[in-house]
């Protein structure tokens, strides 16, 4: 039996990840949520534990039940990629929490990173490329990764840095593309306002994302950096067309309403790699 603890369990990815983990009979799961978090969103058979990662963590690892693996999803303020809090307060807090778990005996840590660590680099993005983030969020994630990598020279532990690209699915944030489209349909709008839609991105259903995360966690190896992606490029326009067709929605695209974001290149996608110890 492998014991896996998941921080940020109440978020979009976390809730789907718990479902994927619970489908394995040989995995014992502990879901970590912040104090006062909504417990009603979880099924009764989930083992819930409230931990405030901003506070002292002298016995956090023991509180978690000394898990074999921690999957760390927790991160605050994702609605604004440019906010300075990402590296001014979030990184120090996250690092101290994860360091304390490692000092207390954690041997396997999986942390989710972001494709925004690559910055404005175009085309197929390999983990061999240098990181050149242009957003505070991308910079902060990259900073945390480097700190955790250096920590391995002091404390021997396995680190997997799972760089997430784009995803979609139920219970996603209202600001996400699919959620905005659904809201327009529910409001019986005739047109969905969007960009020209020619940008190429790497999208996966969230169920496929969490499958990759479970597989990586169960390896219990020092995987290092790995892209969690489809390895294929799809235009935003084609993706929206696909969603409209699959759901038989009666709405048209209003192309060119929004400009392209200035913190991303027009075309990029992840390069899938199989890494060995």
C-alpha positions as CSV (number, residue, x, y, z in Angstrom):
1,X,0.0,0.0,0.0
2,X,1.4,3.4,-1.0
3,X,0.3,6.4,1.1
4,X,0.0,9.6,-0.9
5,X,-0.9,13.0,0.6
6,X,-2.2,15.8,-1.7
7,X,-2.0,19.5,-0.8
8,X,-4.4,21.9,-2.5
9,X,-6.9,19.0,-2.6
10,X,-9.9,21.3,-2.8
11,X,-8.9,22.9,-6.1
12,X,-9.8,22.0,-9.7
13,X,-6.9,19.6,-10.2
14,X,-7.0,18.4,-6.6
15,X,-10.5,17.1,-6.7
16,X,-10.0,15.3,-10.0
17,X,-6.7,13.9,-8.7
18,X,-8.4,12.5,-5.6
19,X,-10.9,10.7,-7.7
20,X,-8.0,9.2,-9.8
21,X,-6.1,8.1,-6.7
22,X,-9.1,6.6,-5.0
23,X,-9.6,4.4,-8.1
24,X,-6.5,2.5,-7.1
25,X,-7.0,-0.1,-4.4
26,X,-3.3,-0.1,-3.5
27,X,-3.2,3.7,-2.7
28,X,-4.1,5.2,0.7
29,X,-4.9,8.9,0.2
30,X,-4.8,11.9,2.6
31,X,-6.3,15.1,1.3
32,X,-4.8,18.3,2.7
33,X,-7.0,21.4,2.8
34,X,-6.6,24.8,4.4
35,X,-8.3,25.4,7.7
36,X,-11.9,26.5,7.2
37,X,-12.0,25.0,3.7
38,X,-15.2,23.6,2.2
39,X,-15.4,20.0,3.4
40,X,-18.8,19.4,1.7
41,X,-17.2,19.1,-1.7
42,X,-15.5,15.8,-0.7
43,X,-17.0,12.4,-0.4
44,X,-17.3,10.8,3.0
45,X,-14.7,8.2,2.4
46,X,-11.9,10.8,1.9
47,X,-9.4,11.2,4.7
48,X,-9.3,15.0,5.2
49,X,-6.7,16.9,7.1
50,X,-6.6,20.7,7.7
51,X,-3.1,22.2,7.6
52,X,-2.2,25.9,7.3
53,X,1.0,25.9,5.4
54,X,1.7,29.5,6.4
55,X,2.2,28.4,10.0
56,X,4.9,26.4,11.8
57,X,5.2,22.9,10.6
58,X,7.2,21.0,13.3
59,X,5.1,17.9,13.0
60,X,3.3,18.3,9.6
61,X,4.8,15.2,8.1
62,X,3.6,13.1,11.1
63,X,0.2,14.8,11.0
64,X,-0.1,13.6,7.4
65,X,0.6,10.1,8.5
66,X,4.2,10.0,7.2
67,X,3.2,9.5,3.5
68,X,5.4,7.8,1.0
69,X,4.7,10.6,-1.5
70,X,3.4,14.2,-1.3
71,X,1.8,15.7,-4.4
72,X,2.0,19.4,-3.8
73,X,-0.7,21.4,-5.8
74,X,-1.3,24.2,-3.3
75,X,-0.8,27.7,-4.6
76,X,-2.8,30.9,-4.0
77,X,-3.7,33.8,-6.2
78,X,-3.8,32.1,-9.6
79,X,-6.3,34.6,-11.0
80,X,-3.5,37.2,-11.6
81,X,-0.2,35.9,-13.1
82,X,1.5,39.2,-12.7
83,X,0.8,39.8,-9.0
84,X,4.1,40.3,-7.0
85,X,2.8,38.1,-4.2
86,X,3.7,35.0,-6.2
87,X,7.4,35.5,-5.4
88,X,7.3,38.0,-2.5
89,X,5.2,35.8,-0.2
90,X,4.1,32.6,-1.9
91,X,7.6,31.2,-2.7
92,X,9.1,31.7,0.8
93,X,6.0,30.1,2.4
94,X,5.9,27.2,0.0
95,X,9.6,26.5,0.3
96,X,9.6,26.5,4.1
97,X,6.6,24.2,4.2
98,X,8.1,21.7,1.8
99,X,11.5,21.9,3.4
100,X,10.0,21.1,6.7
101,X,8.4,17.9,5.3
102,X,11.7,16.8,3.8
103,X,13.6,17.5,7.1
104,X,11.0,15.4,8.9
105,X,11.4,12.4,6.6
106,X,9.6,12.9,3.3
107,X,11.4,10.9,0.6
108,X,9.3,11.6,-2.5
109,X,7.9,15.0,-3.5
110,X,6.0,15.8,-6.7
111,X,5.3,19.6,-7.3
112,X,3.3,21.0,-10.1
113,X,5.1,23.7,-12.1
114,X,3.8,25.7,-15.1
115,X,4.5,26.1,-18.8
116,X,4.8,29.8,-18.1
117,X,8.3,29.0,-16.8
118,X,9.3,28.9,-20.5
119,X,8.3,32.5,-21.1
120,X,8.0,33.7,-24.7
121,X,9.7,30.7,-26.3
122,X,7.8,29.3,-29.3
123,X,7.3,25.9,-30.8
124,X,7.8,22.5,-29.1
125,X,9.0,23.2,-25.6
126,X,11.5,20.7,-24.2
127,X,12.5,20.5,-20.6
128,X,16.1,20.9,-21.9
129,X,15.3,24.5,-22.7
130,X,16.3,27.3,-20.3
131,X,13.6,28.9,-18.3
132,X,12.8,32.5,-19.3
133,X,9.6,33.5,-17.4
134,X,8.0,36.9,-18.1
135,X,5.3,36.7,-15.5
136,X,5.5,36.8,-11.7
137,X,3.8,33.4,-11.4
138,X,6.2,31.7,-13.9
139,X,9.2,33.4,-12.2
140,X,8.0,32.2,-8.7
141,X,7.4,28.6,-9.8
142,X,10.8,28.5,-11.4
143,X,12.4,30.0,-8.3
144,X,10.8,27.4,-6.1
145,X,12.0,24.6,-8.4
146,X,15.6,25.8,-8.2
147,X,15.4,26.0,-4.4
148,X,14.0,22.5,-4.1
149,X,16.7,21.2,-6.5
150,X,19.4,22.7,-4.4
151,X,17.9,21.3,-1.3
152,X,18.6,17.8,-2.7
153,X,22.3,18.5,-2.1
154,X,21.6,18.8,1.6
155,X,18.8,16.3,2.1
156,X,18.5,13.2,-0.1
157,X,15.0,13.0,-1.5
158,X,13.3,12.4,-4.9
159,X,11.9,15.4,-6.7
160,X,9.5,15.4,-9.6
161,X,8.7,18.8,-11.1
162,X,5.5,18.3,-13.3
163,X,5.3,21.2,-15.6
164,X,1.6,21.7,-16.4
165,X,0.3,23.0,-19.8
166,X,-3.4,23.7,-20.4
167,X,-6.3,21.7,-19.4
168,X,-10.1,21.7,-19.2
169,X,-12.9,19.9,-17.3
170,X,-15.7,20.1,-14.8
171,X,-15.3,22.4,-11.8
172,X,-12.7,24.6,-13.5
173,X,-12.3,28.3,-12.5
174,X,-14.8,30.7,-14.0
175,X,-11.9,32.5,-15.8
176,X,-11.0,29.4,-17.9
177,X,-11.9,29.2,-21.6
178,X,-14.3,26.4,-21.3
179,X,-16.0,27.8,-18.2
180,X,-16.5,31.2,-20.0
181,X,-18.0,29.4,-23.0
182,X,-20.4,27.4,-20.8
183,X,-21.5,30.6,-19.1
184,X,-22.2,32.3,-22.4
185,X,-24.3,29.3,-23.4
186,X,-26.2,29.2,-20.1
187,X,-26.9,33.0,-20.5
188,X,-28.3,32.2,-24.0
189,X,-25.9,34.6,-25.6
190,X,-25.8,34.3,-29.4
191,X,-22.0,34.9,-29.7
192,X,-19.0,33.9,-27.7
193,X,-16.5,36.8,-27.4
194,X,-12.9,35.6,-27.9
195,X,-9.6,36.4,-29.6
196,X,-8.9,35.6,-33.3
197,X,-8.2,32.1,-31.9
198,X,-5.2,31.4,-34.1
199,X,-2.8,30.8,-31.2
200,X,-1.6,27.3,-30.8
201,X,-1.7,25.7,-27.4
202,X,-1.3,22.3,-25.7
203,X,-4.6,21.2,-24.1
204,X,-5.6,18.0,-22.2
205,X,-8.8,17.0,-20.4
206,X,-8.0,17.2,-16.7
207,X,-8.7,13.5,-16.4
208,X,-5.6,12.8,-18.6
209,X,-3.6,15.3,-16.6
210,X,-4.2,13.6,-13.3
211,X,-3.5,10.2,-14.8
212,X,0.0,11.4,-15.7
213,X,0.4,12.8,-12.2
214,X,-0.6,9.6,-10.5
215,X,1.8,7.6,-12.7
216,X,4.6,10.0,-11.9
217,X,3.9,9.8,-8.2
218,X,3.9,6.0,-8.1
219,X,7.3,5.9,-9.7
220,X,8.9,7.2,-6.4
221,X,12.0,8.2,-8.4
222,X,14.0,11.4,-9.0
223,X,12.3,12.2,-12.2
224,X,13.2,15.9,-12.2
225,X,11.5,18.2,-14.7
226,X,8.9,16.7,-16.9
227,X,6.2,18.2,-19.1
228,X,2.6,17.1,-18.4
229,X,1.1,17.7,-21.8
230,X,-0.4,16.2,-25.0
231,X,2.6,16.9,-27.1
232,X,0.3,18.3,-29.8
233,X,-0.7,21.8,-30.8
234,X,-4.3,22.8,-31.3
235,X,-5.6,26.3,-32.2
236,X,-8.0,27.9,-29.7
237,X,-10.5,28.5,-32.5
238,X,-10.5,24.8,-33.3
239,X,-10.8,23.8,-29.7
240,X,-13.8,26.1,-29.1
241,X,-15.4,24.7,-32.3
242,X,-14.9,21.2,-31.0
243,X,-16.6,22.0,-27.7
244,X,-19.5,23.7,-29.4
245,X,-20.0,20.7,-31.7
246,X,-19.6,18.0,-29.0
247,X,-22.1,19.7,-26.7
248,X,-24.5,20.7,-29.5
249,X,-24.5,24.3,-28.2
250,X,-26.3,27.0,-30.2
251,X,-23.7,29.7,-30.2
252,X,-21.3,31.3,-32.7
253,X,-17.7,32.6,-32.1
254,X,-17.2,36.3,-32.2
255,X,-13.5,36.3,-33.3
256,X,-11.1,39.2,-32.7
257,X,-13.0,40.7,-29.8
258,X,-10.1,40.3,-27.4
259,X,-6.4,40.8,-28.1
260,X,-3.9,38.0,-27.7
261,X,-2.2,37.9,-24.2
262,X,1.2,39.6,-24.2
263,X,2.8,37.1,-21.8
264,X,2.6,34.1,-24.2
265,X,4.0,33.4,-27.7
266,X,1.5,32.8,-30.5
267,X,2.4,29.2,-30.8
268,X,3.8,26.8,-28.3
269,X,3.2,23.3,-27.0
270,X,4.9,20.7,-24.8
271,X,7.3,18.1,-25.9
272,X,6.5,14.8,-24.3
273,X,9.5,12.9,-22.8
274,X,9.9,9.5,-21.1
275,X,12.5,10.0,-18.4
276,X,14.4,7.3,-16.6
277,X,16.2,7.3,-13.3
